[in-house]
Amino acid sequence: MFDSSSPDRALAAVVAAGVDGLDADQCLNAIHDLERVSAVVEAWKARLYTRFAEVRVKEGPLAEFPAEEIALELGITSNAAGNRLYLAESLVERLPGTLAALERGEIDLYKARVLEELTHPLSPEAARAVEEKVLARAPEQTAPQLRQAVRRAVLRVDPDGARARHEQRTAERKVVEYPVEDGMAEVTATVTAPEATAIYQRLDTLARMCSDDRTMDQRRADVFVDLLLGKACYDTSATAATVLVTVAATTLAGADDKPGELAGYGPISAAMARELAADGTWRRLLTDPATGALLEYGRKTYRPPAALADFVRARDKTCRFPGCRKPAKQCDIDHLVPFPNGPTDAANLGTICRRHHRLKHTAGWTVVRDTDGTFRWRSPTGREYETKPEPYDDD
C-alpha cells in the first residue's frame, strides 16, 4: 500500500523489487505508486519555490529576480523557471485544496495546472468555490474530464464573468496561418464554439458523402480547401449540420442559470444555451425526465432510430471507455449486450469509439452499464475500471 507520507519508502520498495521479475499486475501497481510519489514531490517543490520567493522578498533588491536563481540552479531558462514559480505561488496562495490533493497523491501536476489555468481569471474566493465543486471527483477523472468539470463549475460560480470573458474572446476572433515542415501549413480560426462545431459538422458531413480511398482526415481537409477556393461544387443544401445543445428545462424557462452542454464541445453558459435552443437550426434536448419518451423503442430493430441515437450521443458525450475523450458524434453506438439478446434501448446502448469497440470485441475486455449510467470495464488482468456519467450540472 502506498504511504503518501513516505514517498521514499514507496520508491525504495519498487527499486528493491526490481523490474525484470515483475508480472503485468505488479508493473501496474508499481507505476501507480510511483506516479503518486511524483505528485507528492511536486507538492513539496511548490512549497519550496514559494518559500524561496518569500525569503528573497524580505531581502530587498533580490526580490525581483528569484526566477533567475532557480533557472541557473536547474539549468533551465528564466522563462521556464518563472512559469514554475508562478504555478507554485498560485497553488500555495490561491488553491490550497488543489495543493492538498496533490500532496496526498490524489491528483497529478497536470491536473493541478488545469485547475490553476481555468480559475486564473477568478477571485481567490471564487477559485476556492470551484475547488469545492470539482476536487472530490478529480482523482478518478482524466485531465480532460477534469477540465470539462472545472469549466462547468466556473460557469456556475461566475456566470457574469464568464459572459464578459466570452464577449472579449469573441471580439478577438481571428484566422491565422502557420508554416510547418515539408511544404505544409496550418490555418486556424478562432470563432465561437457553436460556429466551430457547426463548421466541423458540415465538413465532416460533406467528407462522408465522398466515396474513394482517401482517409476521413484527408477528405475533410480537401473539402475545406475546395469550399474556400471554389475548386469543387457541393450540394450543401442537403447537408445541414445536426448539432445538439442540451439544456435544463428550468434554465430554458429562465428559472436558473445552469450551464448547458454543446455536443462535441462541452459546457456553455446558460445564456448561450438558451440562445441556441431558441434557434430552429439547432436540435435541443431537455434534461427533464419527461424526455424519457425517446427511449421506448423495444427489441425489434438493430439500428437505433435517429431520435434515440441523438439522445444516447448527447447523454454519453464521449466514448465511454475510461479516459477516452473521442466525441460521441464520432463514435459507434454499441449494444452492450449484443442484439438480439439485448434490446435497442438507451439502457443497453453506449457510445464507444472504433478503437475501443474493437478492444471490447477482440482483446478480452468486457463492459456493463449500471442503472445509474456508470460503465464498468474489466481488463484482461481482471482489474475493473469505471466511467461515471458526466453531470450536466454539479449541484
PABALO-838381 format. One line per field, with one value per residue (C-alpha): residue in one letter; residue number from 1; y, x, z. Coordinates in nm, 3 decimals, decimal comma. Example, Ala and Ser with C-alpha at 12.3 -4.5 7.8 and 13.67 -1.06 7.14 Angstrom:
residu = c(A_S)
num = c(1_2)
c2 = c(-0,450_-0,106)
c1 = c(1,230_1,367)
c3 = c(0,780_0,714)
! end
This chain:
residu = c(M_F_D_S_S_S_P_D_R_A_L_A_A_V_V_A_A_G_V_D_G_L_D_A_D_Q_C_L_N_A_I_H_D_L_E_R_V_S_A_V_V_E_A_W_K_A_R_L_Y_T_R_F_A_E_V_R_V_K_E_G_P_L_A_E_F_P_A_E_E_I_A_L_E_L_G_I_T_S_N_A_A_G_N_R_L_Y_L_A_E_S_L_V_E_R_L_P_G_T_L_A_A_L_E_R_G_E_I_D_L_Y_K_A_R_V_L_E_E_L_T_H_P_L_S_P_E_A_A_R_A_V_E_E_K_V_L_A_R_A_P_E_Q_T_A_P_Q_L_R_Q_A_V_R_R_A_V_L_R_V_D_P_D_G_A_R_A_R_H_E_Q_R_T_A_E_R_K_V_V_E_Y_P_V_E_D_G_M_A_E_V_T_A_T_V_T_A_P_E_A_T_A_I_Y_Q_R_L_D_T_L_A_R_M_C_S_D_D_R_T_M_D_Q_R_R_A_D_V_F_V_D_L_L_L_G_K_A_C_Y_D_T_S_A_T_A_A_T_V_L_V_T_V_A_A_T_T_L_A_G_A_D_D_K_P_G_E_L_A_G_Y_G_P_I_S_A_A_M_A_R_E_L_A_A_D_G_T_W_R_R_L_L_T_D_P_A_T_G_A_L_L_E_Y_G_R_K_T_Y_R_P_P_A_A_L_A_D_F_V_R_A_R_D_K_T_C_R_F_P_G_C_R_K_P_A_K_Q_C_D_I_D_H_L_V_P_F_P_N_G_P_T_D_A_A_N_L_G_T_I_C_R_R_H_H_R_L_K_H_T_A_G_W_T_V_V_R_D_T_D_G_T_F_R_W_R_S_P_T_G_R_E_Y_E_T_K_P_E_P_Y_D_D_D)
num = c(1_2_3_4_5_6_7_8_9_10_11_12_13_14_15_16_17_18_19_20_21_22_23_24_25_26_27_28_29_30_31_32_33_34_35_36_37_38_39_40_41_42_43_44_45_46_47_48_49_50_51_52_53_54_55_56_57_58_59_60_61_62_63_64_65_66_67_68_69_70_71_72_73_74_75_76_77_78_79_80_81_82_83_84_85_86_87_88_89_90_91_92_93_94_95_96_97_98_99_100_101_102_103_104_105_106_107_108_109_110_111_112_113_114_115_116_117_118_119_120_121_122_123_124_125_126_127_128_129_130_131_132_133_134_135_136_137_138_139_140_141_142_143_144_145_146_147_148_149_150_151_152_153_154_155_156_157_158_159_160_161_162_163_164_165_166_167_168_169_170_171_172_173_174_175_176_177_178_179_180_181_182_183_184_185_186_187_188_189_190_191_192_193_194_195_196_197_198_199_200_201_202_203_204_205_206_207_208_209_210_211_212_213_214_215_216_217_218_219_220_221_222_223_224_225_226_227_228_229_230_231_232_233_234_235_236_237_238_239_240_241_242_243_244_245_246_247_248_249_250_251_252_253_254_255_256_257_258_259_260_261_262_263_264_265_266_267_268_269_270_271_272_273_274_275_276_277_278_279_280_281_282_283_284_285_286_287_288_289_290_291_292_293_294_295_296_297_298_299_300_301_302_303_304_305_306_307_308_309_310_311_312_313_314_315_316_317_318_319_320_321_322_323_324_325_326_327_328_329_330_331_332_333_334_335_336_337_338_339_340_341_342_343_344_345_346_347_348_349_350_351_352_353_354_355_356_357_358_359_360_361_362_363_364_365_366_367_368_369_370_371_372_373_374_375_376_377_378_379_380_381_382_383_384_385_386_387_388_389_390_391_392_393_394_395)
c2 = c(0,000_0,345_0,568_0,931_1,047_0,843_0,852_0,744_0,411_0,360_0,430_0,207_-0,078_-0,061_-0,038_-0,328_-0,548_-0,490_-0,476_-0,787_-1,024_-0,828_-0,954_-0,725_-0,679_-0,588_-0,346_-0,160_-0,143_-0,005_0,251_0,364_0,403_0,596_0,834_0,918_0,964_1,214_1,407_1,432_1,554_1,819_1,950_1,979_2,159_2,406_2,491_2,524_2,752_2,973_2,979_3,073_3,368_3,478_3,476_3,683_3,936_4,003_4,070_4,378_4,401_4,023_4,015_4,092_3,803_3,469_3,306_3,375_3,199_2,898_2,885_2,877_2,614_2,382_2,458_2,586_2,919_3,210_3,195_2,829_2,897_3,190_2,970_2,711_2,978_3,133_2,798_2,718_3,050_3,020_2,674_2,778_3,110_3,071_2,697_2,529_2,246_2,162_2,169_1,941_1,691_1,698_1,648_1,343_1,196_1,213_1,428_1,488_1,814_1,832_1,828_2,096_2,306_2,261_2,400_2,691_2,779_2,778_2,957_3,217_3,490_3,436_3,596_3,379_3,320_3,211_2,990_2,807_2,765_2,592_2,368_2,262_2,160_1,955_1,813_1,524_1,359_1,478_1,167_0,937_1,170_1,220_1,572_1,638_1,518_1,743_2,033_1,994_1,974_2,288_2,477_2,381_2,489_2,823_2,892_2,827_3,018_3,322_3,345_3,722_3,698_3,409_3,620_3,912_3,685_3,529_3,873_3,967_3,647_3,695_4,038_3,871_3,623_3,570_3,342_3,263_3,075_2,888_2,738_2,382_2,140_1,966_2,231_2,231_2,491_2,511_2,751_2,803_3,004_3,128_3,161_3,091_2,731_2,692_2,821_2,595_2,293_2,361_2,421_2,092_1,907_2,045_1,948_1,601_1,550_1,655_1,441_1,135_1,187_1,119_0,760_0,697_0,564_0,884_0,880_1,086_1,336_1,379_1,416_1,681_1,874_1,856_1,968_2,262_2,370_2,306_2,517_2,813_2,815_2,717_2,410_2,189_2,214_2,051_2,027_2,194_2,234_1,867_1,870_2,090_2,032_1,847_1,987_1,913_2,154_2,010_2,247_2,203_2,283_2,518_2,706_2,728_2,882_3,136_3,000_2,940_2,969_2,614_2,561_2,389_2,135_2,175_1,832_1,783_2,088_2,078_2,321_2,652_2,937_2,936_3,245_3,075_2,755_2,947_3,134_2,815_2,626_2,903_2,885_2,645_2,533_2,360_2,047_2,084_1,807_1,884_1,716_1,697_1,335_1,380_1,329_0,963_0,903_0,899_0,578_0,344_0,155_-0,210_-0,507_-0,519_-0,314_-0,332_0,022_0,282_0,541_0,886_1,041_0,761_0,783_1,159_1,105_0,847_1,066_1,369_1,162_0,992_1,295_1,095_0,740_0,560_0,376_0,512_0,823_0,838_1,181_1,095_1,297_1,084_1,202_1,030_0,704_0,386_0,329_-0,014_-0,273_-0,363_-0,690_-0,799_-0,776_-0,957_-1,082_-0,720_-0,459_-0,147_0,100_0,365_0,139_-0,111_0,138_0,333_0,541_0,366_0,483_0,243_0,159_0,071_-0,100_-0,335_-0,371_-0,480_-0,747_-0,876_-0,808_-0,977_-0,668_-0,669_-0,388_-0,349_-0,040_0,015_0,165_0,494_0,520_0,404_0,192_-0,081_-0,226_-0,535_-0,573_-0,900_-0,891_-0,874_-0,511_-0,310_0,050_0,263_0,564_0,756_0,969_1,329_1,551_1,842_2,025_1,958_2,097)
c1 = c(0,000_0,127_0,215_0,186_0,372_0,676_0,739_1,097_0,973_0,741_1,025_1,263_1,012_0,980_1,356_1,420_1,171_1,349_1,177_1,265_1,079_0,753_0,439_0,183_-0,022_0,285_0,406_0,075_0,093_0,447_0,362_0,063_0,271_0,550_0,306_0,168_0,522_0,578_0,266_0,380_0,723_0,564_0,364_0,680_0,852_0,563_0,603_0,980_0,956_0,711_0,922_1,232_1,047_0,922_1,277_1,402_1,119_1,244_1,591_1,502_1,690_1,683_1,301_1,284_1,498_1,414_1,338_1,690_1,844_1,616_1,691_2,066_2,039_1,828_1,984_1,659_1,554_1,441_1,104_1,058_1,162_0,923_0,635_0,714_0,734_0,404_0,222_0,372_0,269_-0,080_-0,128_0,003_-0,178_-0,499_-0,572_-0,496_-0,739_-0,567_-0,225_-0,351_-0,488_-0,152_0,031_-0,184_-0,105_-0,472_-0,409_-0,101_0,069_-0,109_-0,450_-0,328_-0,228_-0,577_-0,734_-0,491_-0,535_-0,915_-0,957_-0,691_-0,944_-1,147_-1,115_-0,949_-1,289_-1,447_-1,146_-1,190_-1,561_-1,469_-1,225_-1,505_-1,721_-1,464_-1,194_-1,397_-1,418_-1,082_-0,883_-1,095_-1,104_-0,855_-0,724_-0,962_-1,258_-1,147_-1,113_-1,478_-1,587_-1,389_-1,530_-1,881_-1,810_-1,664_-1,983_-2,189_-1,965_-1,903_-2,172_-2,136_-1,760_-1,797_-2,026_-1,782_-1,488_-1,683_-1,761_-1,394_-1,281_-1,545_-1,401_-1,058_-1,177_-0,923_-0,777_-0,404_-0,174_0,127_0,402_0,500_0,756_0,770_0,591_0,274_0,093_-0,184_-0,478_-0,660_-0,975_-1,074_-1,454_-1,738_-1,784_-2,126_-1,987_-1,681_-1,898_-2,130_-1,837_-1,671_-2,001_-2,059_-1,706_-1,750_-2,088_-1,960_-1,649_-1,861_-2,052_-1,730_-1,658_-1,291_-0,975_-0,883_-0,886_-1,153_-0,889_-0,780_-1,138_-1,219_-0,903_-0,984_-1,344_-1,216_-0,984_-1,244_-1,511_-1,285_-1,106_-1,404_-1,231_-1,540_-1,916_-2,101_-2,473_-2,463_-2,841_-2,875_-2,609_-2,739_-2,533_-2,709_-2,569_-2,717_-2,744_-2,861_-3,020_-3,222_-3,591_-3,565_-3,280_-3,467_-3,758_-3,527_-3,574_-3,200_-2,864_-2,735_-2,469_-2,579_-2,386_-2,284_-2,230_-1,868_-1,750_-1,867_-2,016_-2,155_-2,317_-2,688_-2,732_-2,568_-2,765_-3,094_-2,995_-2,906_-3,211_-3,435_-3,272_-3,450_-3,125_-3,012_-3,164_-3,227_-3,258_-3,411_-3,275_-3,626_-3,729_-4,027_-3,794_-3,771_-4,032_-3,745_-3,616_-3,907_-3,805_-3,809_-3,629_-3,745_-3,476_-3,095_-3,021_-3,145_-3,388_-3,239_-3,401_-3,270_-2,921_-2,917_-3,028_-2,754_-2,483_-2,596_-2,614_-2,276_-2,092_-1,774_-1,651_-1,733_-1,402_-1,225_-1,026_-1,121_-1,242_-1,340_-1,659_-1,973_-2,068_-1,751_-1,820_-2,012_-2,338_-2,277_-2,515_-2,355_-2,550_-2,536_-2,857_-3,099_-3,025_-3,007_-3,266_-3,215_-3,287_-3,087_-3,008_-2,830_-2,660_-2,339_-2,104_-1,769_-1,503_-1,391_-1,061_-1,222_-1,510_-1,250_-1,083_-1,418_-1,471_-1,117_-0,891_-1,063_-1,226_-1,587_-1,825_-2,158_-2,370_-2,523_-2,867_-2,706_-2,523_-2,182_-1,991_-1,784_-1,495_-1,294_-0,943_-0,771_-0,583_-0,912_-0,883_-1,204_-1,235_-1,545_-1,662_-1,930_-2,178_-2,070_-2,333_-2,487_-2,488_-2,279_-2,529)
c3 = c(0,000_-0,093_0,202_0,088_0,398_0,297_-0,079_-0,019_0,120_-0,174_-0,416_-0,221_-0,227_-0,604_-0,656_-0,418_-0,602_-0,931_-1,269_-1,466_-1,237_-1,222_-1,395_-1,563_-1,247_-1,038_-1,304_-1,292_-0,912_-0,922_-1,193_-0,988_-0,672_-0,842_-1,012_-0,668_-0,538_-0,821_-0,718_-0,356_-0,467_-0,692_-0,396_-0,189_-0,474_-0,496_-0,130_-0,170_-0,476_-0,287_0,027_-0,173_-0,328_0,017_0,153_-0,137_-0,097_0,257_0,122_-0,080_-0,413_-0,464_-0,465_-0,839_-0,958_-0,788_-1,122_-1,246_-0,946_-0,986_-1,360_-1,306_-1,034_-1,254_-1,591_-1,743_-1,893_-1,678_-1,851_-1,760_-1,403_-1,386_-1,503_-1,237_-0,972_-1,080_-1,069_-0,728_-0,576_-0,722_-0,572_-0,232_-0,209_-0,414_-0,442_-0,109_-0,177_-0,503_-0,337_-0,059_-0,312_-0,493_-0,164_-0,088_-0,429_-0,536_-0,844_-1,057_-1,150_-1,487_-1,316_-1,077_-1,380_-1,526_-1,211_-1,195_-1,563_-1,565_-1,231_-1,306_-1,404_-1,085_-0,744_-0,477_-0,317_-0,644_-0,726_-0,395_-0,463_-0,789_-0,598_-0,365_-0,660_-0,854_-0,628_-0,488_-0,832_-0,962_-0,853_-1,071_-1,371_-1,651_-1,703_-1,999_-1,790_-1,506_-1,749_-1,850_-1,486_-1,397_-1,695_-1,585_-1,227_-1,340_-1,534_-1,220_-0,979_-1,201_-1,474_-1,517_-1,552_-1,796_-2,013_-2,011_-2,096_-2,382_-2,523_-2,500_-2,672_-2,941_-3,011_-3,054_-3,323_-3,599_-3,863_-3,853_-4,090_-3,951_-4,169_-4,075_-4,213_-4,552_-4,754_-4,542_-4,333_-4,076_-4,091_-3,763_-3,700_-3,356_-3,359_-3,117_-3,005_-3,174_-3,503_-3,483_-3,401_-3,694_-3,933_-3,840_-3,862_-4,214_-4,325_-4,179_-4,345_-4,686_-4,646_-4,569_-4,894_-5,088_-5,185_-5,254_-5,090_-4,903_-4,523_-4,346_-4,234_-4,596_-4,715_-4,454_-4,541_-4,913_-4,859_-4,653_-4,937_-5,208_-5,038_-4,967_-5,302_-5,514_-5,657_-5,649_-5,614_-5,325_-5,266_-4,927_-4,920_-4,826_-4,556_-4,279_-3,967_-3,686_-3,365_-3,024_-2,733_-2,403_-2,155_-1,837_-1,878_-1,579_-1,746_-2,075_-1,885_-1,723_-1,369_-1,319_-1,494_-1,505_-1,776_-2,095_-2,298_-2,662_-2,813_-2,914_-2,719_-2,359_-2,107_-2,230_-2,042_-1,970_-2,187_-2,487_-2,428_-2,427_-2,741_-2,928_-2,803_-2,939_-3,283_-3,515_-3,680_-3,357_-3,207_-2,838_-2,579_-2,242_-1,933_-1,787_-1,713_-1,946_-2,241_-2,143_-2,414_-2,660_-2,507_-2,577_-2,888_-2,773_-2,926_-3,286_-3,458_-3,450_-3,569_-3,319_-3,458_-3,514_-3,205_-2,983_-3,137_-3,077_-2,718_-2,649_-2,802_-2,605_-2,285_-2,319_-2,464_-2,541_-2,587_-2,263_-2,237_-1,927_-2,011_-2,381_-2,494_-2,850_-2,911_-2,913_-3,261_-3,391_-3,205_-3,277_-3,091_-2,944_-2,799_-2,464_-2,460_-2,827_-3,028_-3,034_-2,679_-2,569_-2,668_-2,875_-2,598_-2,417_-2,121_-2,350_-2,581_-2,538_-2,748_-2,798_-3,042_-3,313_-3,143_-2,810_-2,987_-3,138_-2,796_-2,650_-2,914_-2,974_-2,674_-2,383_-2,228_-2,105_-2,015_-1,838_-1,775_-1,432_-1,384_-1,274_-1,608_-1,486_-1,740_-1,571_-1,772_-1,681_-1,825_-1,927_-1,592_-1,403_-1,300_-1,301_-1,417_-1,426_-1,621_-1,437_-1,631_-1,656_-1,494_-1,680_-1,350_-1,039_-0,787)
! end
